[in-house]
Amino acid sequence: MSKGPLSVAEALSRILDGAEALGAERVSISEAHGRVLATPLAAGHTQPPFDASAMDGYAVRGADVENTPTRLRVIGESAAGRGFRGRVGDGEAVRIFTGAPLPEGGDTIVIQENTTREGNEVVIGPGELDPSYIRKRGFDFKEGQTLLEAGRMLNAREIMLAASMGHGVLSVRRRPRISLLATGDELVLPGTPPGPDQIVCSNPFGIAAMIAGAGGAAHFAGVARDTRESLNAKLDAVRDADIVVTIGGASVGDHDLVGPVLADRGMKLDFWKIAMRPGKPLMFGTLGGQRVMGLPGNPVSSMICARVFLVPLIRRLLGVTDRGFAARSAILTADMPANGPRQHYARAILDSADGRETVRPVTSQDSSLIAALARSNALIVQPPNAQKSLAGTTVEVLLLDF
């Protein structure tokens, strides 16, 4: 175990060490949003499966409409799901609708606006004959073509693509099971009026939402009181979790029992102090096959530590390959004072303007201000002992808004 505060980079490296993607499970496509593909996804068919009309109009032979106006005989109709089974011949046309198969012999679509129907004939007037009015077979994708790689967290657009490729069931990574255990005699649940020495327990609910956004499955195990018996009872109930996250009680005060109780249960402690602010008292270790992360009790500190350390661990266990949660750069729009010896995560508002991303710190960085954190959608990362940063400087940011 490390005795002194670790750098953020070293702590994160230790947390991620040995973490590998969890096993796969099969889910219905209707339940696959936000899940991570375990295997590449290839198209089960060609799309569109035939040359199709992109417009309402008439399918004709190009040779018959080189000179307009001209009159053609209408020999049938092609609609979506009910294609015309005959062949378009010399001087003939087939009424066609958007999405319908282009009939054999036809190679041109004349849009409806450029025609006049007269009984069983159609008069083709002047107008553009655009090749894009026909969507060629395989215009979107071809059978066997891999369109979604393993490691992608599926969004709504990709779900639609997977469905159009013919997949009703997908192989996805199992979500990491994360149990959240708050600690402290002072805590009451939201909706319960706090007593004179109590506060509302908010941390687990914000962290659970963050876990869900990152792709994990959160379970709130409740509030353990400041007794060994209560802590042990709660820990007994979360034996099936991949990660146990305790909140509060992991420092070295007389009432901070989380560390000693976990040690008695056989936890191998790796570290419990990080050179960061807010969030110095962060604990990490292993208990059998479980990873245990002890977050600070301060709500802002716990949320920031969860973003910096827990989210990357979840993504590693999911085998995610995209970098949507990684640090990015933005232009600072207000001066920031010099930083001290601990890496600072300043609450900030990230915005986009004129094709570039800008960021400004919120007015107060006091770690007790939950409302200020709620207004923020990013964290500005200030390295240890960084000099004063002036407006216009490029800084590193982490997204909070997910």
Residue pairs with C-beta under 8 A, 6 or more apart in sequence:
1 269
1 270
1 271
2 270
2 271
2 273
4 273
5 273
5 274
5 275
5 280
5 342
6 14
6 271
6 273
6 274
6 275
7 274
7 275
7 343
7 384
8 274
8 275
8 276
8 308
8 343
11 271
11 274
11 282
11 284
11 309
12 308
12 309
12 312
14 270
14 271
14 284
15 284
15 291
15 293
15 309
15 312
15 313
16 312
16 313
16 316
19 291
19 313
19 316
19 317
20 316
20 317
20 319
21 38
21 173
21 316
21 317
21 318
21 319
22 173
22 174
22 175
22 176
22 242
22 317
22 318
22 319
23 173
23 174
24 38
24 39
24 171
24 172
24 173
24 174
25 171
25 172
25 173
25 174
26 169
26 170
26 171
26 172
27 35
27 169
27 170
27 172
28 168
28 169
29 159
29 162
29 163
29 167
29 168
29 169
29 170
32 154
32 159
32 162
32 170
32 172
33 154
33 155
33 156
33 159
34 153
34 154
34 155
34 212
34 215
35 153
35 154
35 170
35 172
35 173
35 175
35 215
36 151
36 152
36 153
36 154
36 172
36 173
36 215
36 318
36 319
36 320
37 148
37 149
37 150
37 151
37 152
37 154
37 170
37 171
37 172
37 173
38 150
38 171
38 172
38 173
38 319
39 150
39 171
40 146
40 148
40 149
40 150
41 146
41 147
41 148
41 149
41 162
41 165
41 167
41 170
42 144
42 145
42 146
42 147
42 165
43 141
43 142
43 143
43 144
43 145
43 146
43 147
43 165
43 166
44 143
44 165
44 166
44 167
45 143
45 165
45 166
46 137
46 138
46 141
46 142
46 143
47 138
47 139
47 140
47 141
47 142
47 164
47 165
48 135
48 136
48 137
48 138
48 139
48 140
49 137
50 83
50 101
50 102
50 137
51 101
51 102
51 134
51 135
51 136
51 137
52 99
52 100
52 101
52 102
52 134
52 135
53 59
53 78
53 96
53 97
53 98
53 99
53 100
53 101
53 102
53 109
53 133
53 134
53 135
54 98
54 109
54 132
54 133
54 134
54 135
55 98
55 109
55 111
55 112
55 133
56 96
56 97
56 98
56 111
56 112
57 96
57 109
57 110
57 111
57 112
57 114
57 115
57 133
58 72
58 74
58 93
58 94
58 95
58 96
58 109
58 110
58 112
58 115
58 122
58 124
59 78
59 84
59 88
59 93
59 94
59 96
59 102
59 103
59 106
59 108
59 109
60 72
60 88
60 92
60 93
60 94
60 106
60 108
60 109
60 110
60 124
61 88
61 89
61 90
61 92
61 105
61 106
61 107
61 108
62 107
62 108
62 129
64 70
64 72
64 90
64 91
64 92
64 93
65 108
65 110
65 124
65 129
68 124
68 125
68 126
68 127
69 123
69 124
69 125
69 126
70 123
70 124
71 118
71 121
71 122
71 123
71 124
72 91
72 92
72 93
72 121
72 122
72 124
73 91
73 92
73 93
73 120
73 121
74 92
74 93
74 94
74 95
74 117
74 120
74 121
74 122
75 86
75 88
75 89
75 92
75 93
75 94
76 84
76 86
76 94
76 95
76 103
77 84
77 94
77 95
77 96
77 97
78 84
78 94
78 95
78 96
78 97
78 100
78 101
78 102
78 103
79 96
79 97
79 100
80 97
80 98
80 99
80 100
82 100
83 100
83 101
83 103
84 94
84 96
84 101
84 103
85 103
86 94
86 103
86 104
87 103
87 104
87 105
88 94
88 103
88 104
88 105
88 106
89 105
92 105
93 110
93 122
93 124
94 103
94 106
95 122
96 102
96 103
96 106
96 109
102 109
102 134
107 134
108 129
108 133
108 134
109 129
109 133
109 134
110 124
110 127
110 129
111 127
111 133
113 127
114 124
114 125
114 126
114 127
115 122
115 123
115 124
115 125
116 122
116 123
116 125
117 123
140 164
141 147
141 165
147 161
147 165
148 154
148 158
148 161
148 162
149 321
150 319
150 321
151 319
151 320
151 321
151 322
152 158
152 320
152 321
152 322
153 215
153 318
153 320
153 322
153 324
154 162
154 170
154 172
162 170
173 317
173 318
173 319
175 215
175 216
175 217
175 318
176 215
176 216
176 217
176 242
176 243
176 313
176 314
176 317
176 318
177 216
177 217
177 219
177 240
177 241
177 242
177 243
178 211
178 216
178 217
178 218
178 219
178 241
178 242
178 243
178 244
178 245
178 310
178 314
179 218
179 219
179 220
179 221
179 238
179 241
179 243
179 244
179 245
180 204
180 207
180 208
180 211
180 218
180 219
180 220
180 221
180 245
180 247
181 221
181 222
181 223
181 224
181 234
181 235
181 238
181 244
181 245
181 246
181 247
182 201
182 203
182 204
182 220
182 222
182 223
182 224
182 246
182 247
182 248
183 223
183 224
183 225
183 226
183 231
183 246
183 247
183 248
183 249
183 257
183 258
183 297
184 201
184 223
184 225
184 226
184 248
184 249
184 297
185 225
185 226
185 255
186 197
186 198
186 199
187 198
187 199
187 200
187 201
187 223
188 194
188 195
188 198
188 199
188 200
188 201
189 200
189 201
189 223
190 200
190 201
190 202
190 205
192 200
194 200
201 223
202 299
202 370
203 247
203 248
203 295
203 297
203 299
203 302
203 303
204 220
204 247
205 220
206 299
206 303
207 218
207 245
207 247
207 295
207 302
207 303
207 306
207 310
208 218
208 220
209 218
210 303
210 306
210 307
210 310
210 311
210 402
211 217
211 218
211 306
211 310
211 314
212 218
213 402
214 310
214 311
214 314
214 315
214 325
214 402
215 314
215 315
215 318
215 320
216 243
216 314
216 317
216 318
219 238
219 241
221 234
221 237
221 238
222 234
224 230
224 231
224 233
224 234
224 249
226 249
226 255
226 257
227 257
228 257
228 260
228 261
231 249
231 257
231 258
231 261
232 261
232 265
235 244
235 261
235 262
235 265
238 244
239 290
241 290
242 290
242 291
242 317
243 290
243 291
243 292
243 293
243 310
243 313
244 287
244 290
244 291
244 292
244 293
245 292
245 293
245 294
245 295
245 306
245 310
246 258
246 262
246 283
246 292
246 293
246 294
246 295
247 294
247 295
247 296
247 297
247 302
248 258
248 295
248 296
248 297
248 302
249 255
249 256
249 257
249 258
249 294
249 297
250 256
250 258
250 259
250 272
250 281
250 282
250 283
250 294
250 295
250 296
251 281
251 296
252 259
258 283
258 294
259 269
259 272
259 283
259 294
262 269
262 285
262 287
262 292
262 294
263 269
265 287
266 287
266 288
267 285
267 286
267 287
267 292
268 285
268 286
268 287
269 283
269 284
269 285
270 284
270 285
270 286
271 282
271 283
271 284
272 281
272 282
272 283
272 284
272 294
273 280
273 281
273 282
274 280
274 282
274 305
275 341
275 342
275 343
275 384
276 282
276 305
276 308
276 342
276 343
276 344
276 345
277 340
277 342
277 343
277 344
277 345
277 367
278 296
278 298
278 300
278 301
278 304
278 345
278 367
279 295
279 296
279 298
279 301
279 302
279 304
279 305
279 308
279 345
280 296
280 342
281 294
281 296
282 293
282 294
282 295
282 296
282 305
282 309
283 292
283 293
283 294
284 291
284 292
284 293
284 294
284 309
285 291
285 292
286 292
291 313
293 309
293 310
293 313
295 301
295 302
295 305
295 306
295 310
296 302
296 305
298 367
298 368
299 370
299 373
300 347
300 367
300 368
300 369
300 370
300 373
301 367
303 373
304 345
304 379
307 379
307 398
307 400
308 345
308 398
311 325
312 325
315 325
324 399
325 398
325 399
325 402
327 381
327 396
327 397
327 398
328 357
328 396
328 397
328 398
328 399
329 357
329 394
329 395
329 396
329 397
330 350
330 356
330 357
330 358
330 359
330 378
330 394
330 395
330 397
331 356
331 357
331 358
331 359
331 392
331 393
331 394
331 395
332 358
332 359
332 360
332 380
332 389
332 390
332 391
332 392
332 393
332 394
332 395
333 358
333 359
333 360
333 391
334 360
334 361
334 391
335 388
335 389
335 390
335 391
336 346
336 361
336 380
336 382
336 388
336 389
336 395
337 388
338 385
338 386
338 387
338 388
339 382
339 383
339 384
339 385
339 386
340 384
340 385
341 384
341 385
342 384
343 381
343 382
343 383
343 384
344 380
344 381
344 382
344 386
345 379
345 380
345 381
345 382
345 398
346 361
346 362
346 365
346 379
346 380
346 382
347 361
347 362
347 365
347 372
347 373
347 375
347 376
347 379
348 359
348 360
348 361
348 362
348 376
348 377
348 378
348 379
348 380
348 397
349 359
349 360
349 362
349 375
349 376
349 377
349 378
350 357
350 358
350 359
350 377
350 378
350 397
350 399
350 401
351 357
351 358
351 359
351 360
352 358
357 397
359 378
359 380
359 395
359 397
361 380
362 372
362 375
362 376
363 372
364 372
365 372
366 372
376 400
377 399
377 400
377 401
378 397
378 398
378 399
378 400
378 401
379 397
379 398
379 400
380 395
380 396
380 397
381 395
381 396
381 397
381 398
382 389
382 395
389 395
